[in-house]
Amino acid sequence: MQELDRAPFGIVGLETALGLVATYLVEPGHLDWSSAIAKMTTNPAKVLGLAKGTLEVGADADVTIIDPQAEWIVDPR
């Protein structure tokens, strides 16, 4: 625990974020996959003024491929 400006980068619960979004927002129809992914990736990048999340020539290779049909179990260990 420390001041926000001294804390390391990262998101608490990132390991479970996609599963929660899929289970509680996409599957019930509150969001489609495109909207959910934008809310988790490109929208925060825009808020922070980061040029991220494009597939343009010369852009960072910051792409993640997911299988929306994949199932997994979160193991807290």
Residue pairs with C-beta under 8 A, 6 or more apart in sequence:
11 17
15 74
16 74
17 40
18 40
18 66
19 72
19 74
21 31
21 36
21 40
22 36
22 68
24 30
25 31
25 36
26 32
26 33
26 36
26 68
31 39
33 68
41 52
41 53
42 52
42 53
45 51
45 52
45 53
51 59
52 59
52 60
52 62
53 62
55 63
